[in-house]
């Protein structure tokens, strides 16, 4: 039961709306499972840590491959509520480069809500990924969003994520 309450923190709505949101996400994943051909579409699941505490994280990223193991990505992430902060949401885009099993990404993120952890709407995105040898679960990732010290509030948020390939 405690896990279900933790997962409910992904959205700040009542029970009926939360069920509708989860059903919509399931239908979206089902609809996107195989139709993309040129790009990679990943569902990202995990937990936030440090900054504002632990909470569920759910994301969707589209990676468009470029030559030399580089790609451009865009996506959105729902950051679940923690004991310290309310749920939040971002849009992000960036550039990722890979060597061996490691990838490093730098990008920009727009956060919906400013709070005691995120000091501005526009933030940097930093990410490190480790590629796994499994086709459907291509990587584990650690991601960070912060304003890099441009505001007084600069704790940032982090998440450990598992990417699940949808096509």
KATA-V819655 format. One record per backbone hydrogen bond with DSSP energy under -1.0 kcal/mol. CO is the residue of the C=O (numbers start at 1). NH is the residue of the N-H. E is the energy in kcal/mol with one decimal. If there is no record, write none. Layout:
CO:NH:E + CO:NH:E
This chain:
1:5:-2.0 + 2:6:-1.9 + 3:7:-2.6 + 4:8:-2.0 + 6:9:-1.0 + 7:10:-1.9 + 8:11:-1.4 + 9:81:-4.2 + 14:18:-2.4 + 15:19:-2.4 + 16:20:-2.1 + 17:21:-2.5 + 18:22:-2.4 + 19:23:-2.5 + 20:24:-2.3 + 21:25:-2.5 + 22:26:-2.3 + 23:27:-2.4 + 24:28:-2.7 + 25:29:-2.6 + 26:30:-2.3 + 27:31:-2.6 + 28:32:-2.1 + 40:63:-3.3 + 41:166:-3.0 + 42:61:-2.6 + 43:164:-3.1 + 44:59:-2.8 + 45:162:-2.9 + 46:57:-2.1 + 47:160:-2.5 + 50:53:-4.4 + 55:48:-3.1 + 56:80:-3.3 + 57:46:-1.8 + 58:78:-3.6 + 59:44:-2.9 + 60:76:-2.0 + 61:42:-3.0 + 62:74:-1.9 + 63:40:-3.0 + 64:72:-2.2 + 69:98:-1.8 + 70:66:-3.5 + 71:96:-3.1 + 72:64:-3.3 + 73:94:-2.3 + 74:62:-3.1 + 75:92:-2.5 + 76:60:-2.3 + 77:90:-2.3 + 78:58:-2.1 + 79:88:-2.7 + 85:82:-2.6 + 88:79:-2.9 + 89:112:-2.7 + 90:77:-1.9 + 91:110:-2.9 + 92:75:-2.5 + 93:108:-2.6 + 94:73:-2.3 + 95:106:-2.0 + 96:71:-2.5 + 97:104:-2.7 + 99:102:-2.3 + 101:131:-3.5 + 102:99:-2.7 + 103:129:-2.5 + 104:97:-2.5 + 105:127:-1.8 + 106:95:-2.3 + 107:125:-2.2 + 108:93:-2.1 + 109:123:-3.2 + 110:91:-1.6 + 117:156:-2.2 + 118:115:-2.0 + 121:111:-3.7 + 123:109:-2.9 + 124:146:-1.5 + 125:107:-2.2 + 126:144:-2.6 + 127:105:-2.5 + 128:142:-2.6 + 129:103:-2.2 + 130:140:-1.8 + 136:165:-2.5 + 138:132:-2.7 + 139:163:-2.5 + 140:130:-2.6 + 141:161:-3.1 + 142:128:-2.4 + 143:159:-1.9 + 144:126:-2.3 + 145:157:-2.2 + 146:124:-3.5 + 147:150:-1.2 + 157:145:-2.6 + 158:49:-1.6 + 159:143:-2.4 + 160:47:-1.9 + 161:141:-2.8 + 162:45:-2.2 + 164:43:-2.8
